């Protein structure tokens, strides 16, 4: 199958969305699919306001359309609601090409945390964006229930996977610091509630891996915390494995790939009892969820590494990729766009539905 994934989040960004899409791409290619990514690195970009590390594509509708048409995809998946996602969605509607979407980030809560944009306004816009899709993929049952209650249609599940070869238990001597080591990995940004972790009175050492708009301010405010910057690959895996507990203070993540990476490294999790941690940990006993985050950290230190690793091994990328492909709604016997027949979807009359939607939006 020829699959085009459109994403406003891509390298050189380092975050859970990028790692998820890159690993999905590699897994699908290994399974024999032809996969292309339409991302900001193919266009001129400008920095995102208040978050310059994120680059937004300055792409015209024509430029996006030409790239889509040249690739001749059998299936199009729009992973983000940014400039590229919006233009690709418009192209699909104009040409009657069915597409799927996925919801990775709670943008309404992020925008409210940064600029106090009313949450209901952003959810209304996102509902309109995703309602045009054949299906919208979400990672967890709690997110699916929340979006259904907000009126989002056509929701299906797409779980995540973790690279258990890269992320595995290793020598804890990689971090030379007083024990226990409490680790945070992720964006250093207000929407991640990272200060909930930094201000805790905990024994040992706090280590923060990541970059973001609050890094300079928080480094000055909490001089005892080790801020080591963004890490990738083997070095990132070594930081995970050297920790004694992984602290996840976010209340807004839709899943939290870092939770699986920590667990695969044999490190227990301490987090709030909110969607994301609730879905990933379940009843596994591989972490502690509590409104008192400090108490959760201290209790999680007693959890054996083997329990964490065993739970993470349930999340295989091969299973995640198969689930993703089945959600695309493209029949496997008719996925060659070069055959001249174009995509064939299992949903009823997707092209006619697309044309109705674009006429409605034009009005």
RODO-2510 file (C-alpha; in nm, 4 decimals, decimal comma):
residues 363
     n   res          X          Y          Z
     1     x     0,0000     0,0000     0,0000
     2     x     0,1140     0,3539    -0,0763
     3     x     0,0493     0,5561     0,2381
     4     x     0,1029     0,9281     0,2875
     5     x     0,1265     1,0559     0,6456
     6     x     0,0860     1,4314     0,6852
     7     x     0,2323     1,5751     1,0046
     8     x     0,3227     1,9231     1,1271
     9     x     0,5327     1,7512     1,3964
    10     x     0,8503     1,5999     1,2549
    11     x     1,2268     1,6059     1,2856
    12     x     1,4246     1,7924     1,4120
    13     x     1,1525     1,8061     1,6796
    14     x     1,1946     1,5376     1,9431
    15     x     0,8698     1,4421     2,1148
    16     x     0,6272     1,1555     2,1536
    17     x     0,4342     1,2346     1,8348
    18     x     0,7482     1,2375     1,6204
    19     x     0,8828     0,9172     1,7754
    20     x     0,5450     0,7485     1,7303
    21     x     0,5128     0,8416     1,3631
    22     x     0,8756     0,7606     1,2820
    23     x     0,8552     0,4168     1,4428
    24     x     0,5202     0,3528     1,2708
    25     x     0,6777     0,4491     0,9363
    26     x     0,9722     0,2145     0,9865
    27     x     0,7454    -0,0719     1,0965
    28     x     0,5127    -0,0307     0,7972
    29     x     0,8052    -0,0169     0,5524
    30     x     0,9434    -0,3365     0,7061
    31     x     0,6009    -0,4923     0,6453
    32     x     0,6221    -0,4095     0,2733
    33     x     0,4272    -0,0816     0,2545
    34     x     0,5470     0,2322     0,0754
    35     x     0,5272     0,5221     0,3202
    36     x     0,5986     0,8921     0,2671
    37     x     0,5872     1,1724     0,5233
    38     x     0,4674     1,5202     0,4274
    39     x     0,6279     1,7410     0,6928
    40     x     0,7585     2,0955     0,7557
    41     x     1,1166     2,0045     0,6598
    42     x     1,0038     2,0107     0,2941
    43     x     0,8997     2,3777     0,3057
    44     x     1,0102     2,7146     0,4342
    45     x     0,9137     2,7503     0,7988
    46     x     0,8656     3,0063     1,0718
    47     x     0,8888     2,9587     1,4508
    48     x     0,5718     2,8871     1,6430
    49     x     0,4776     3,1840     1,8647
    50     x     0,6070     3,1318     2,2214
    51     x     0,7621     2,7976     2,1158
    52     x     1,0399     2,8668     1,8605
    53     x     1,1678     2,5079     1,8732
    54     x     0,8565     2,4117     1,6738
    55     x     0,8673     2,5223     1,3100
    56     x     0,5437     2,5832     1,1177
    57     x     0,5401     2,5183     0,7439
    58     x     0,4851     2,8135     0,5090
    59     x     0,3236     2,5902     0,2491
    60     x     0,0649     2,6990    -0,0036
    61     x    -0,2349     2,4820    -0,0805
    62     x    -0,0976     2,4314    -0,4313
    63     x     0,2410     2,3110    -0,3088
    64     x     0,0811     2,0620    -0,0705
    65     x    -0,1588     1,9419    -0,3401
    66     x     0,1201     1,8858    -0,5922
    67     x     0,3138     1,6716    -0,3482
    68     x     0,0089     1,4629    -0,2662
    69     x    -0,0801     1,4132    -0,6330
    70     x     0,2796     1,3238    -0,7253
    71     x     0,2956     1,0501    -0,4622
    72     x    -0,0416     0,8970    -0,5679
    73     x    -0,1294     0,7578    -0,2260
    74     x    -0,3810     0,4826    -0,1777
    75     x    -0,4400     0,6130     0,1735
    76     x    -0,3824     0,9501     0,3401
    77     x    -0,3469     0,9902     0,7141
    78     x    -0,3455     1,3408     0,8639
    79     x    -0,1723     1,3236     1,2008
    80     x    -0,1915     1,6883     1,3098
    81     x    -0,4257     1,9851     1,2878
    82     x    -0,1543     2,2363     1,1918
    83     x    -0,0904     2,4225     0,8631
    84     x     0,0047     2,1109     0,6645
    85     x    -0,2765     1,9034     0,8114
    86     x    -0,5291     2,1751     0,7307
    87     x    -0,4134     2,2072     0,3690
    88     x    -0,4017     1,8314     0,3155
    89     x    -0,7528     1,7991     0,4587
    90     x    -0,8777     2,0637     0,2161
    91     x    -0,7136     1,8862    -0,0776
    92     x    -0,8763     1,5559     0,0200
    93     x    -1,2188     1,7167     0,0441
    94     x    -1,1828     1,8932    -0,2908
    95     x    -1,0723     1,5776    -0,4688
    96     x    -1,3093     1,3358    -0,2974
    97     x    -1,0176     1,1423    -0,1472
    98     x    -1,1020     0,9727     0,1842
    99     x    -0,8590     1,0238     0,4688
   100     x    -0,8101     0,9345     0,8332
   101     x    -0,6870     1,1475     1,1209
   102     x    -0,5446     1,0885     1,4654
   103     x    -0,5609     1,2945     1,7811
   104     x    -0,2279     1,3025     1,9639
   105     x    -0,2473     1,6201     2,1686
   106     x    -0,5047     1,7997     2,3814
   107     x    -0,4566     2,1323     2,2054
   108     x    -0,7553     2,2974     2,3776
   109     x    -0,5968     2,2446     2,7186
   110     x    -0,2544     2,3531     2,5857
   111     x    -0,3918     2,6743     2,4348
   112     x    -0,5790     2,7493     2,7550
   113     x    -0,2637     2,6958     2,9632
   114     x    -0,0613     2,9283     2,7391
   115     x    -0,3042     3,1985     2,6275
   116     x    -0,6297     3,1306     2,8137
   117     x    -0,8171     3,0531     2,4905
   118     x    -1,1559     2,9098     2,6009
   119     x    -1,1411     2,5316     2,5807
   120     x    -1,4862     2,4997     2,4234
   121     x    -1,3806     2,7200     2,1275
   122     x    -1,0835     2,5013     2,0403
   123     x    -1,2756     2,1770     2,0822
   124     x    -1,5442     2,3102     1,8469
   125     x    -1,2773     2,3775     1,5823
   126     x    -1,1124     2,0384     1,6347
   127     x    -1,4473     1,8595     1,6154
   128     x    -1,5107     2,0235     1,2769
   129     x    -1,1588     1,9308     1,1587
   130     x    -1,1839     1,5627     1,2509
   131     x    -1,5495     1,5140     1,1599
   132     x    -1,4546     1,5147     0,7909
   133     x    -1,2314     1,2083     0,8376
   134     x    -1,3305     0,8548     0,7542
   135     x    -1,2055     0,7632     1,1006
   136     x    -1,0236     0,9427     1,3828
   137     x    -0,7736     0,7305     1,5725
   138     x    -0,7253     0,7763     1,9474
   139     x    -0,4846     0,5965     2,1775
   140     x    -0,6946     0,5219     2,4853
   141     x    -1,0449     0,4363     2,5958
   142     x    -1,0648     0,7350     2,8307
   143     x    -0,9795     0,9767     2,5482
   144     x    -1,2323     0,8048     2,3240
   145     x    -1,5033     0,8414     2,5885
   146     x    -1,4174     1,2084     2,6430
   147     x    -1,4276     1,2913     2,2711
   148     x    -1,7523     1,1019     2,2194
   149     x    -1,9082     1,3116     2,4941
   150     x    -1,7867     1,6225     2,3073
   151     x    -1,9552     1,5103     1,9852
   152     x    -1,6603     1,3698     1,7894
   153     x    -1,7787     1,1010     1,5414
   154     x    -1,6084     0,7988     1,3809
   155     x    -1,3626     0,7300     1,6638
   156     x    -1,1484     0,4142     1,6591
   157     x    -0,8660     0,2898     1,8783
   158     x    -0,5004     0,2944     1,7809
   159     x    -0,2744     0,1954     2,0672
   160     x     0,0984     0,2657     2,0866
   161     x     0,4096     0,0563     2,0981
   162     x     0,7528     0,0791     2,2556
   163     x     1,0967    -0,0280     2,1346
   164     x     1,1837    -0,2841     2,4000
   165     x     1,5235    -0,3472     2,2399
   166     x     1,6389     0,0125     2,2819
   167     x     1,4570     0,0805     2,6076
   168     x     1,5635    -0,1923     2,8496
   169     x     1,7112    -0,2261     3,1987
   170     x     2,0789    -0,1225     3,2071
   171     x     2,3520    -0,0248     3,4523
   172     x     2,2260     0,2546     3,6787
   173     x     2,5756     0,3976     3,7129
   174     x     2,5170     0,6122     3,4032
   175     x     2,3840     0,8841     3,6358
   176     x     2,6422     0,9581     3,9032
   177     x     2,4310     1,1341     4,1653
   178     x     2,2826     1,0816     4,5101
   179     x     2,0051     0,8236     4,5110
   180     x     1,7197     0,7869     4,4488
   181     x     1,7114     0,9523     4,1054
   182     x     1,3718     1,0908     4,0036
   183     x     1,3535     1,1440     3,6274
   184     x     1,1354     1,3556     3,3992
   185     x     1,1549     1,3244     3,0186
   186     x     0,9597     1,5548     2,7914
   187     x     0,8992     1,9121     2,6857
   188     x     0,9924     2,1735     2,9419
   189     x     0,6699     2,3684     2,8997
   190     x     0,3841     2,4984     3,1089
   191     x     0,1280     2,2506     2,9709
   192     x     0,3361     1,9614     3,1068
   193     x     0,2960     2,0851     3,4685
   194     x     0,6667     2,0164     3,5175
   195     x     0,6885     2,2504     3,8173
   196     x     0,4603     2,0126     4,0080
   197     x     0,7583     1,7757     3,9977
   198     x     1,0383     2,0282     4,0455
   199     x     0,8952     2,1778     4,3652
   200     x     0,8519     1,8402     4,5393
   201     x     1,0579     1,7805     4,8514
   202     x     1,2178     1,4495     4,7571
   203     x     1,5337     1,2699     4,8689
   204     x     1,8142     1,2148     4,6193
   205     x     1,8395     1,3878     4,2801
   206     x     1,5925     1,5247     4,0254
   207     x     1,6946     1,4951     3,6593
   208     x     1,5142     1,6606     3,3663
   209     x     1,5722     1,5425     3,0081
   210     x     1,4244     1,7704     2,7442
   211     x     1,4057     2,1183     2,6013
   212     x     1,1350     2,3803     2,5763
   213     x     1,0305     2,7397     2,6329
   214     x     1,0511     2,7229     3,0138
   215     x     1,3979     2,5693     3,0306
   216     x     1,5987     2,8843     3,1094
   217     x     1,3505     3,0091     3,3670
   218     x     1,3204     2,6770     3,5489
   219     x     1,6948     2,6125     3,5421
   220     x     1,7461     2,9433     3,7243
   221     x     1,4580     2,8818     3,9657
   222     x     1,5639     2,5251     4,0602
   223     x     1,9469     2,5181     4,0621
   224     x     1,9602     2,1841     4,2465
   225     x     1,7850     2,0059     3,9576
   226     x     1,9985     1,8538     3,6826
   227     x     1,8714     1,9848     3,3475
   228     x     2,0617     1,7843     3,0847
   229     x     1,8818     1,9020     2,7690
   230     x     1,7373     1,6977     2,4857
   231     x     1,8652     1,3430     2,4413
   232     x     1,7970     1,0787     2,1782
   233     x     1,8662     0,7155     2,0999
   234     x     2,1092     0,5246     2,3182
   235     x     2,1858     0,8233     2,5404
   236     x     1,8177     0,8774     2,6130
   237     x     1,7740     0,5082     2,6881
   238     x     2,0656     0,5219     2,9318
   239     x     1,9057     0,8094     3,1226
   240     x     1,5800     0,6168     3,1555
   241     x     1,7476     0,2991     3,2784
   242     x     1,9643     0,4850     3,5317
   243     x     1,6630     0,6370     3,7098
   244     x     1,4931     0,4915     4,0156
   245     x     1,1497     0,6389     3,9454
   246     x     0,9939     0,8161     3,6476
   247     x     0,7771     1,1163     3,7342
   248     x     0,5001     1,2175     3,4918
   249     x     0,3291     1,5357     3,6161
   250     x     0,1286     1,6106     3,3001
   251     x    -0,2508     1,6216     3,3249
   252     x    -0,3089     1,6877     2,9539
   253     x    -0,1321     1,4133     2,7551
   254     x    -0,3488     1,1805     2,5504
   255     x    -0,1207     0,8811     2,6113
   256     x     0,2375     0,9466     2,7196
   257     x     0,4839     0,7381     2,5170
   258     x     0,7493     0,8246     2,7754
   259     x     0,5582     0,6138     3,0269
   260     x     0,6131     0,3022     2,8163
   261     x     0,9777     0,3902     2,7557
   262     x     1,0371     0,4204     3,1299
   263     x     0,8535     0,0979     3,2076
   264     x     1,0440    -0,0904     2,9355
   265     x     1,3620     0,0335     3,1049
   266     x     1,2486    -0,1279     3,4295
   267     x     1,1624     0,2039     3,5957
   268     x     0,8335     0,2478     3,7884
   269     x     0,6071     0,5456     3,7213
   270     x     0,4627     0,8086     3,9542
   271     x     0,1840     1,0215     3,8077
   272     x    -0,1525     1,1799     3,8674
   273     x    -0,4628     0,9581     3,8302
   274     x    -0,5651     1,1131     3,4965
   275     x    -0,6266     0,9817     3,1427
   276     x    -0,3001     0,8664     2,9929
   277     x    -0,1376     0,7221     3,3056
   278     x    -0,4647     0,5524     3,4009
   279     x    -0,4838     0,3881     3,0574
   280     x    -0,1179     0,2892     3,0310
   281     x    -0,0762     0,1526     3,3840
   282     x    -0,4237     0,0083     3,4388
   283     x    -0,4102    -0,2509     3,7153
   284     x    -0,0526    -0,3565     3,6336
   285     x     0,1005    -0,2355     3,9598
   286     x     0,3916    -0,0932     3,7580
   287     x     0,3371     0,2544     3,8971
   288     x     0,1573     0,4626     4,1564
   289     x    -0,1107     0,7184     4,0697
   290     x    -0,2125     0,9726     4,3316
   291     x    -0,3203     1,3336     4,3634
   292     x    -0,0282     1,3705     4,6051
   293     x     0,2534     1,3380     4,3508
   294     x     0,5252     1,3292     4,6173
   295     x     0,3567     1,0357     4,7919
   296     x     0,3275     0,8593     4,4558
   297     x     0,7010     0,9011     4,3943
   298     x     0,7971     0,7600     4,7331
   299     x     0,5603     0,4631     4,6985
   300     x     0,6706     0,3835     4,3413
   301     x     1,0313     0,3374     4,4564
   302     x     0,9319     0,0032     4,6088
   303     x     0,8036    -0,1452     4,2789
   304     x     1,0330    -0,4141     4,1307
   305     x     1,1857    -0,3497     3,7882
   306     x     1,0657    -0,6859     3,6550
   307     x     0,7013    -0,5865     3,6999
   308     x     0,7562    -0,2695     3,4974
   309     x     0,9365    -0,4481     3,2166
   310     x     0,6750    -0,7223     3,1931
   311     x     0,3951    -0,4693     3,1571
   312     x     0,5788    -0,2739     2,8840
   313     x     0,6368    -0,5897     2,6813
   314     x     0,2614    -0,6063     2,6163
   315     x     0,2921    -0,3046     2,3851
   316     x     0,4429    -0,4372     2,0620
   317     x     0,4891    -0,2041     1,7648
   318     x     0,3891    -0,4794     1,5239
   319     x     0,0448    -0,4949     1,6843
   320     x     0,0139    -0,1162     1,6834
   321     x     0,1027    -0,0970     1,3119
   322     x    -0,1489    -0,3681     1,2189
   323     x    -0,4191    -0,1820     1,4093
   324     x    -0,3276     0,1406     1,2287
   325     x    -0,3507    -0,0204     0,8838
   326     x    -0,6877    -0,1794     0,9586
   327     x    -0,8191     0,1641     1,0648
   328     x    -0,7320     0,3156     0,7258
   329     x    -1,0341     0,1455     0,5698
   330     x    -0,8496     0,0514     0,2496
   331     x    -0,9072    -0,2967     0,1089
   332     x    -0,5730    -0,4773     0,0793
   333     x    -0,6545    -0,6067    -0,2718
   334     x    -0,7079    -0,2565    -0,4110
   335     x    -0,4374    -0,0371    -0,2594
   336     x    -0,2199     0,0345    -0,5624
   337     x    -0,2802     0,3943    -0,6632
   338     x    -0,0786     0,3357    -0,9818
   339     x    -0,3369     0,0877    -1,1081
   340     x    -0,5578     0,3748    -1,2156
   341     x    -0,8453     0,2774    -0,9905
   342     x    -0,7461     0,4977    -0,6961
   343     x    -0,8228     0,4128    -0,3340
   344     x    -1,1105     0,1888    -0,2432
   345     x    -1,2506     0,2320     0,1058
   346     x    -1,4637    -0,0017     0,3071
   347     x    -1,6815     0,2870     0,4294
   348     x    -1,9910     0,3691     0,2211
   349     x    -1,9467     0,6316    -0,0533
   350     x    -1,6507     0,8196     0,1022
   351     x    -1,5864     1,0323    -0,2065
   352     x    -1,9447     1,1562    -0,2244
   353     x    -1,9268     1,2390     0,1467
   354     x    -1,6056     1,4382     0,0880
   355     x    -1,7666     1,6383    -0,1925
   356     x    -2,0676     1,7185     0,0247
   357     x    -1,8364     1,8396     0,3014
   358     x    -1,6315     2,0666     0,0774
   359     x    -1,9465     2,2208    -0,0703
   360     x    -2,0758     2,2821     0,2822
   361     x    -1,7488     2,4432     0,3899
   362     x    -1,7414     2,6618     0,0779
   363     x    -2,0766     2,8030     0,1810
***
